[in-house]
Amino acid sequence: MSRFVRASKYRHVFGTPNKKEQCYDNLKVSRSAWDTNLVKVNSLFISVNMEAGGGGAFAVIPHANTGKNEVPLYVGHTGAVLDTDFNPFNDHIVASGAEDSKVMVWQIPEGGPTANIDAPLMTLSGHGRKVGHVMFHPVADNVLLSASADFTVKIWDISTGQQKSELSNVHADLIQGLSYNYSGNLLATTCKDKKLRVFDVRTGAVVAETNGHQGIKGSRVEWMGSLDKFVTTGFSRSSERQLYVWDFTNLNGGEPLKSETVDTASGLLIPKYDGDTNMLYVAGKGDGNIRYYEWVDDDKGLYPLAEYKSSDPLRGLGFLPKRACAINECEVARIYKVHPTMVEPISMKVPRKADTFQADIFPDTDGPEAALTADEFFAGKDAKPKLINLENGFVPSVSAVSFVTSAAAGGSPMIGSPARSGARTPVMNEKEMQDAFANLKKENDELKSQLTNKETCDSEQAGNGTEWERQWAVVTENSDDFSAWESLIRLAESGQSVADTTQTPAGPVSADSPPVLASNLRSVYDHFLAKFPLCFGYWKKYADAEMRIGGVDKATEVMTSIDLRKSMQLSHLQVFERAVVAIHNSIDLWNHYCQFKLDKSGADAESIRAVFERASQGVGHDFLSHTFWDKYIDYEENKQQDTAKVFAILERIIRIPLHQYSRYFEKYSQISVARPVEELIESEEFDRLTADIRTAHPNKTTSEIEQELRQKIHTIKSDIYLKTQESVHKRWAFESEIKRPYFHIKPLDDAQLGVWRKYLDFEETEGDATRVYVLYERCLVACALYEEFWLRYARFLIARGDVERAQNVYYRAANLFLAPGRTECRLEFAAFEEEQGRVPEAAQIYSKVLENGHVESLFKYANFMRRHYGMEKGEDCYTSAIGLATDDKSKGFLVAAKAKYIYNLKGSIDEARAVFLEGVPSLESRYLLLQYFLFEINLPGENLDHAAAAWDAVKASSVFTEYDKLTLGNRYADFLLERDANVAAYRALTLFLQTSYSMPTSEAALGDGASRKRGAETENGDDKAYKMAKTSANVTPVVTAAGVGMGGYGQTGVAAAAAYGGYGQQAAVGGAAAWGGYGGGGGGFGGY
């Protein structure tokens, strides 16, 4: 078999091991003789079979928890754990099988377990002997397979805890390997009886069978993605290790399609097929090396590619889901190699220089969403896995969902796949960013709560009357007082945060200062940065302060003060790490962080490069990021003296429109002359150009070919330069006008806001998704307090179908940056979450908005409750709000809204009228009385008695001026003229109006209303207080720009109510004659 494959994208794939500190060390990996991989991996955790006294155990370890750590265990089994598997559609569910013949399903807490867990969510019993295999279904949610030494395979629906099918009375010995086909309706098995079988999963029937490997040792099977083929590994009669490829369509009694004798080593070969790349990875237990092949649909079929070599033997292998790989690093696989006391990640990468998404090596891959429910699958429905695109990277955002009880299942646990969310950004994938901001919000909320309750560190020991105490009192009363915060920070920095400063050394707080000063300093920074997380300069000051207090280690760690955080269980997050989460695209902050790593941390080259690379993702596309790129290049060029890495960095930069693009291209051109020609362009393009030259000039020497190659490549790079130059010139018109790219609490002037709007318009028109995202993220630093830009970004993303990123934007806006009174974005967020099916999350958002008191939110919340919990729940919202309101104006407004709700949804005139009649006599509310009057005169039919009662209430009221009453009286006269069969009442009313009320002769005589023009203002709220009506607890009706809060109530006033509802004049409340459909409103409460 040939050792090389021509024109393969994967022929140069290479494996990179991790350093020991980046491995999972100090593990007591299980020594069970059972043939198992020992490790399973999902996008958040790894699971490792472990040794444990008194029973079986396994560990679930978050990806980030590398190094030597104490590892909590899952310890519910009474026998050794033999196998585990993660639910592919819920990262927080794992199943285990053990020697005690039990299958257990476990929930993983958010962030991973912090203590041993001994209580599974469910236990599945039914096997007679040890369970050696557990495996979730690749397509259907909550479908779990278990295989036992009792020679049976059981298929479970873990949403009900019921066994759905069984493969029994077929295998004559131990089942050694199992694998589902692409759609999961077929299952291939290998057995110690040396047979290879394929079963129908639902019925348990054998659909194909043949003789497999004939050796006495173990065997494995792996279905080859979406192909009708699978690979098996095993041994010959003479103990040679074998690799077979089978065609399922010709399996019965047949021979393998391809076969290879590998060697005579004794360890079982573990196969893993990647259907995205058509690569097959094979590693033998006890081997150090990992072989990989490429499957090509030709006569040869299986082509060896290369081999990852290591002297350390492996005991098992696990594979990370493709959607969690480092796509931007061209990582096509990540293998987790099991050693006796350690698990070592190995990154398999395609050696490409480009920093853009490589679509040809990353086709759409299996996503985190199930294509079928368990019920659909067992009912006979088939489907293929749901695929996702990896262009922006992906890690599913899965919360640790709880189990609920299914009454239909007799109380057995039922698992639901949680909704998935989260937003990708250039610096993080969605899961990382959502988790980071959630952690930041949690910490900020706790710190703000402390501030509100005046539980502020050791300052309470300082006594009363000090400047320190006075400034704390100011920020406690008004946390928006920036100058007071600055004063507090100055006091804390200078050691003046205690009452008796004579007992403390003068100057900045340092390692020699009393602990109380360091504690107070950290407290001030924590509270301030919880309120203003985008102030990058203060993050730098915080890090510098920690450097003074505790040196290098403390500068990278936020110290936890027991006094300050006695009730908080916060992790020791690094100052810089917290900072780059809060403001991930700050060039200054990343420069400061990188310089710190260079000067102070003593970090090795790889960890320094890791920070530079993260920084490049966060700020590398910023138009003014040349200071960062200069620092990165200087590090590689002068400190590491690695010209190849400098050239690779420049290869990325020349494609980015930067302020100093020309300087980088010049340097790139200078270095490229001395670099091997193969490095100047991607391998596929290099091969194509070389072939073209050889075809056109077959007699050229190697030197001549290289010269022509360099000329062609220079032309290609020159085109890149010209394209970049054009991009720079286009953007300079906007960049040159941005005066304040950083965050500040002072408002931006209209001109600056206009620049951002026009710049965003431009990038959206240009259509480069990366540049649009980068600009929005930059804009949301300078314009973080402006709701319009958060809304614009979210709406842009929704229009593109990027709901995960949109959710992230809404989340940041609602929970971290916008003032509580900014409700539009939060209400949109609630509607968005509801539309995405996340009803509890939507309810929580509404609840938070209602805490700040906002009538429009109440109306939307009431209808939200109606949609999901029934009409009565919506009505209860109004009833509760009326009970909580503390003034007549607020109550009147809410009573009218409740009446409208009842009338529109129930169609009950009597019930709506009863609500009005209960409120009108007891409340001094212009708005309520007006709506009652309009309700009665706009109902269809004569309705004379009720209309007369409403007019009587208007006449007797003290809330209307004489002019208002005259206006409404004229409207009532029109009603009588149109409806009453007897003209007498009409005549009597007109005479009454003429003698009782007079037309004012000046605006001053109009009374409270001031003018006809301001009728709406007086109608909907007598004064400014009405626009911020006070209520107790949770309800504070507020008027918005749309009108009087209720989604656009009236703009015209009492005077307009006198007009003929839709007869050529604007009607009373909100563009119609309010009730009954006069004008534009339509039926029911037409004008609301």
Residue, then its C-alpha position, 0 to 999 in steps of 0.5 A: m500500500s502506498r505511503f503517500v496520498r496526492a492532493s489530499k487536504y489532510r496529508h500533512v496533518f500533525g499532532t501536537p501534545n500538550k505540556k504536562e501542566q496542560c494535561y489532567d494529572n494525578l488521576k487514579v485511572s481504573r485498572s479494570a481488565w475490561d476492554t474500554n476506552l476509559v475516557k469520554v469527551n464532550s464540549l465541556f467535560i471529560s469523563v474518566n473511569m477511576e479506581a475507588g475503594g468500596g465500589g465503582a467511580f468515575a470523574v467528570i472534569p471540566h476542560a479548563n481544570t488541567g494540572k494536578n487537582e483534587v477530582p470529585l467522583y461519581v460514586g453511586h455504583t457498587g462495582a467498578v465502572l466499566d464505561t461512560d458516555f455523554n448525552p450528545f444533546n445535553d452536555h450536563i447528562v452522563a451515563s455509566g455502566a458498571e460491574d454491579s449490572k446497573v446503568m445509572v444516569w447522572q446530572i453534571p452541575e454547572g461548572g462541574p462537580t465540586a464534591n463527590i456525587d453519590a445520587p444518580l438521577m435514575t438507575l436502569s436495572g434489567h441486566g443480569r451481569k456486568v454492563g460493559h458498554v453504554m452509548f447514547h443515540p447519535v440522532a434521537d434525544n434521550v435514547l441510551l444503549s447498554a450492553s452486558a456480559d449477559f450477552t444482551v443489548k438493551i435500548w432505553d428511553i431515559s425520558t421515561g426510564q423505560q426499556k424500549s427494545e432488546l437485542s437478545n438470544v443472538h450473541a453467543d458470547l461477550i459483546q466486544g464492540l458496538s457502533y450506530n450507523y449515521s441515522g441510528n436505526l442500525l447497530a453493528t456489533t462484534c462479538k467474542d463468538k467471532k461474528l460481525r452482525v448488524f441489527d435493527v435497533r427498534t426490533g432487535a432483528v438481525v439484518a446482516e451477519t458474517n464471520g469477523h476476525q478469527g483471533i481469540k482476542g478482542s475486536r472493535v467496530e466503527w461505522m464510517g459516518s454517512l457511508d454504508k461501510f464500517v471498519t473493524t479491528g481485531f486479530s487473525r488466528s496467528s495473532e496479527r492485528q488486522l484492519y478490515v473495511w466492510d460494505f454493509t450492502n454486501l455483508n451477509g456471508g461476505e468478505p471484507l471490502k478492504s483488509e490490512t494486516v497492521d503488525t503483530a503487537s498484542g494491544l487491541l486497535i481502537p478505531k475512530y472514524d471522522g465522517d467530516t474529513n473521511m479520516l480514520y484514526v487507529a491506535g493500539k492499546g500499549d502503543g505510543n503512536i496513533r496512525y491515521y488514514e484517509w478513505v477515498d472512494d476508489d479501488k484502493g480505498l484506505y490511504p495511510l496519511a501519517e503517524y503521531k509518534s510517542s514513546d508513552p504507551l496509551r491505555g485508551l482514547g477519547f475524541l472531542p466533538k468537532r464543534a468544540c475544536a479550535i477551528n481558527e487553528c485548523e484543528v481537525a481533531r483533538i484526541y485525549k490519550v489515557h496514561p496510568t495517572m494522566v489524560e493527555p490532549i493531543s491536537m491534530k491540525v492541518p498546517r495552514k497559515a491562513d487565519t480565516f475560516q477554512a471551509d474546505i476542511f471544515p464542512d458542516t458537522d454534527g450539531p448539539e440539537a437532536a433531530l428526533t425525540a425518543d418517541e419519534f424514533f421509537a415510532g419508526k421515524d428516521a432522520k439524519p443528524k442536524l448539522i451546524n456550520l463552524e465558520n465562527g466556532f461553536v460550543p453549545s451553551v447548555s445549562a445544568v437542567s433539572f429533571v422533572t417528573s412525568a406523571a405518565a411514567g409513573g413518577s420516573p424522571m424525565i429529561g428534557s434537552p435545554a434550550r441552547s443559546g449564546a453568541r459568537t464574537p471574535v474573542m470567544n465562542e458563544k458558550e465561553m462568552q455567555d458563561a463569562f458574562a454570566n459569571l461577571k453578572k453574578e459577581n457584579d450583582e453580589l457586589k452591588s447588593q453589598l453596596t446597597n446594604k452598606e456591607t462594605c469591607d473593613s470600612e465599617q470599622a473606621g468610625n463615623g465622619t471620616e472622608w472614607e465614610r463620607q464617600w462610601a455614603v455618597v456612592t451608596e446613595n448614588s452609585d452613578d456618582f463617578s467623581a465620588w468613586e474616583s475619590l474613594i479609589r484615591l483614598a484607598e490607593s493612598g492608604q486613607s481608608v481607615a479612621d486613624t491614618t496615623q497608625t498606617p504608613a504613608g504612600p500607596v498601599s503595598a505589601d507592607s501595609p496593614p491587611v485592612l488597607a489591602s482589603n479596602l482597596r480591593s473592595v473599592y475596585d471590585h465595587f467600582l468595576a462591577k458598576f463600570p466594567l468598561c473602564f479599562g484604565y481602572w483594570k490596569k490600576y487594579a492589576d498594578a495595585e495587586m502587583r505592589i501588594g503581593g507581587v507577580d502572583k497577586a497581580t494575576e489573581v483577585m484575592t478573596s477577602i474573608d471579611l469582604r466576601k464572607s457570604m460569597q463563593l467566588s473563584h480566584l479569577q485573575v484581574f486581567e482575565r476578569a478585565v478581558v471578559a468585561i472589555h474584550n476588545s480594548i487594545d490598551l488592556w490587551n497591550h498591558y496584559c501582554q506586556f505584563k506577561l513579558d516583563k513580570s510573569g516569568a511565563d514560558a514562550e507558549s503561554i505568552r504566545a497563548v495570550f498574544e493569540r487571544a489578544s489577536q482574536g479580541v483586537g487584531h481586526d481593530f483599525l488602530s491595532h498596530t500597537f498590539w501587532d507591533k508588540y507581538i511581532d517584536y516578541e517573536e522577532n527580537k525575543q524569540q528570534d523566530t522569523a517563521k512565526v513573524f512571517a506567519i503573523l504578517e501573513r495574517i496582518i496584510r489582509i486586515p485593513l489597518h491604519q498602518y497596513s502599508r508598513y506591514f506589507e513592506k516588512y512582509s515583502q522583505i522577509s518573504v524574499a528569504r523564506p522558502v517558496e513553499e511557505l509563501i502560499e497554501s499547499e494546494e495553491f502551491d501544487r496547482l501553480t507548480a503543476d501549471i508551470r511544469t505543464a506550460h514549460p516542461n523543460k524549466t529547471t527547478s531554479e527557474i520554476e521557483q523564480e516563476l513561482r515567486q513572481k506569480i505569488h508576488t502578483i497574488k500578494s500584490d492583489i491582496y495589498l491593493k484590496t487591503q489598501e482600498s478597504v483602508h481608504k474606505r474606512w478612514a473617512f469614518e475612523s478619522e471622525i471617531k473622537r472617543p472610542y473608549f467608554h465614558i459616563k459622559p454623553l456622546d455628542d450627536a455628531q459622534l453618534g452620527v459617525w457610529r451610525k454611518y460607519l455601521d451602515f457602511e460595514e453592513t452594506e459591505g457585507d463582511a461579517t467579521r468586520v461588521y461584528v468587530l465594529y459593533e463590538r467596538c461601538l458598544v464600548a463607546c456607546a455602551l449606555y445607548e440602547e439604540f446600538w444594542l437594539r440595532y446589533a441584536r436586530f441585525l443579527i436576528a435578520r441574519g439568522d444568528v439567534e445565538r449571537a443575538q441572545n448574547v447581545y441582549y443578555r449583555a445589554a439587559n444584565l450588564f450595561l443598560a440602566p434599569g430604566r431602559t426598558e425597550c431592549r429588555l422587553e425585546f429580549a423577553a419577546f425574543e426569548e419567548e419566541q425561541g421557546r425559553v419561556p422561563e427566561a422570558a418570565q424572569i426578564y419581565s420580572k426584573v423590568l417590573e421591579n423598576g416599575h413600568v406600565e408598558s412592561l406590565f401590559k406585555y407581561a400580562n399578555f405573556m402570561r395569557r399566552h402561556y398560562g391562560m386568560e385568567k393569569g393575565e387578568d390577575c396581573y392587572t388585579s395585582a398591580i391595581g392592588l399595589a398601586t399607591d396613587d389614584k392616577s396610577k390605579g385609574f390607568l391600570v383599571a382602564a387597562k384591565a377593563k380593556y383587557i377583559y373587553n377585548l379578550k372576553g367580549s364581555i361588556d358587562e364585566a368590563r363595565a363592572v371594572f369601570l364602575e368599581g374604580v370610577p367612584s373611588l378614584e380621582s383619575r381623569y384618564l379613567l373617567l375619560q376612558y369610561f365615558l368613551f367606552e360607553i358612547n362608542l359601544p354599538g347600539e343605543n346604550l342610552d342609559h349607560a351613556a347617560a350614567a357616564w355623562d352624569a359621572v363626567k358632570a359631577s367630577s371635579v377632575f375636568t375643567e369646564y372646558d373639558k366638560l363642554t368638549l365632552g358634552n358636545r361629544y355626548a350630544d353627537f351621540l344622542l343625535e346619532r342614537d336616540a330616537n327622541v330628540a328631546a334629550y338632545r335638545a335638553l343637553t344642548l341647552f344645558l351646555q349653553t347655559s352651564y359652560s362657557m367657551p374660554t376667551s384665552e389660553a389661560a382660561l383653559g385651566d389645568g389643560a393650558s391649551r387645546k394643544r396640550g390636551a393629551e398631556t392633561e388627559n393622560g397625566d395632569d402633571k409630571a408626577y403622572k409620568m412617574a406614578k409611584t407605586s409600592a413594591n413592584v409596579t410603577p407605571v411610567v409614561t413612555a414616548a409612545g404615549v401614556g405607557m400603554g403601548g401608545y395611548g392618546q396623543t390628542g386629548v379631551a378635545a379630540a374626544a369631542a370629534y366624530g371618532g373617525y370622521g376626518q379628525q384624529a380621535a381621542v385615545g391613540g388614534a381612534a375614538a378609543w372604544g368601539g372602532y371610531g377612526g383608525g383603531g378598529g373594533g373593541f378598544g380601538g384606540y389603545 
